[in-house]
Amino acid sequence: MARIVIIGAGTIGLTAAMLLHHEGHDVTVIERDPAPAPDPQRAWEDWPRRGVAQFRLPHHYSARFARTVSSELPALADRFVDAGALAWNPIDALPAAITGGRRAGDERFDVITGRRPFMEAVAATHAADLGIEIRRGVAVSGLEHRILGDGTVDVTGVIVMDGTIHADLVVDAGGRRSSMATMLRAVGAYGPIETRCDSGYVYFARHYRGEQTMPPLRGALLQPYGSISIATLPAERGSWSVVVFASSGDRAVTGLRRVDAWERVVRACPIASHWIDAEPITGIDVMASIEDRRCDYLVDGRLAAIGVVPIGDASASTSPSLGRGSSFGVMHAVVLRDVLREVPVADRRGVAEAFHAQTRQRIAPWIDDTTTSDQHRVSEMQAAARGEPYRTTDVNWYSSQRLARSASTDPDLFRHQLAVTQSLSRLGDVLAEPGVAERLSTSVGGNALPGPDREALIDLIGGAAPALADRPTELVAR
């Protein structure tokens, strides 16, 4: 049994805590925000989580999230559903003309989802019921450590206001705002290396509630329309959100901050329009300057630190456009659990080496896929705004677009596309499956989504607006 401290009581930190608790480890979770988790039914209204900028902004929990939690923490999956999380399957929700009807194996697309405050409150309640200690209002100000003979920093605990919490392993689940890299450098570590770049999107989101469980699906949850995209995201107990997003450099879209302009654009897109025929519970929330971030503990082939490992967004965070963060986070928590099954915690360097190697093998390719897809989509949006076709030398991008178009006319290709969008399969693996490439090459594909062209979009918004550089760009959280 090891003493493990997890920094961050978000969904991923709590998931990791449960996985390690079930392995017999002594786990303590510390969280800088002081407010305890409320009843999940009141979390949206009552829970201040000021340390999480996106706490009340839209989230997507994909089939990969549900599949991982259901297989690794089945009691938690049941707890989500019993508390009111939406358990659904896109195969059942979409018209049979698209899906071909239910087939054996379609249960892999089962989704368990909800708004982040609700999901996190359920996870916190379940973790506490398991006997996991969650200390709230505890901020880490430094690291207890020693310097090994080769200069490697060995972290042996965390320094907090009322003393030091000793640990055999510190797990950084502090999210995209993690300060671990700064704290490590402050004690003499030569890493980790952080790389950051603006993902290039600006998001305009609104939350709704209605009498139905969720609006009927007329197409995919994520819909590209030239220089904008729309995401429709169901959540718990008859709540959902609608997001319009575009390139952050697009001057014309800033008018989407206005409810009237935003509603006109959504209503011009028949696949999404009925999602706003409900009671709005927010105004237009704006997200911009969202960074793609990576934190690499391997510097020139050497470990910058041992005794500490980052998971989820603390390790690598991507833009919200594809809704993959929660899935990657729980996958990463499982990686850590698996490493500690194979390598004794007493082998501190061995744990770090195995964890970072497994992260590069099992998590990094998904991150690469996501950032590449985002870069292409932003560039495509920018080209559409200029009235130009988007061109690239990356043949995988064209394959991904052909797969998306063909999904509406071919039930087999639809399932491959759904596996990609729900983070169950990587695009490259799908394209490598026998017969898929040939089927794609002969597919006629579907028609373009019905929606406004660029000129109509500008008219709907109400004309060009000032450049985004002239507007606030920080995250806006209600």
QUIQUIBEL-V246221 format. One record per helix or strand of 2 or more residues. SS is the DSSP state (helix for helix, strand for strand). FROM is the first residue (numbers start at 0). TO is the last residue. If there is no record, write none. Layout:
# QUIQUIBEL-V246221
((SS	FROM	TO) (SS	FROM	TO))
This chain:
# QUIQUIBEL-V246221
((strand	2	6) (helix	10	21) (strand	25	30) (helix	39	45) (helix	62	71) (helix	73	82) (strand	85	88) (helix	89	92) (helix	95	98) (helix	105	108) (strand	109	112) (helix	115	128) (strand	132	135) (strand	141	146) (strand	152	159) (strand	162	165) (strand	168	171) (helix	174	176) (helix	179	185) (strand	192	197) (strand	200	208) (strand	221	224) (strand	227	233) (strand	238	246) (helix	250	256) (helix	258	266) (helix	272	275) (strand	278	279) (strand	284	286) (strand	290	295) (strand	297	298) (strand	301	302) (strand	304	305) (strand	307	309) (helix	311	313) (strand	315	316) (helix	319	321) (helix	324	341) (helix	347	361) (helix	363	385) (helix	394	405) (helix	410	420) (helix	426	431) (helix	435	441) (helix	453	460) (helix	467	469))
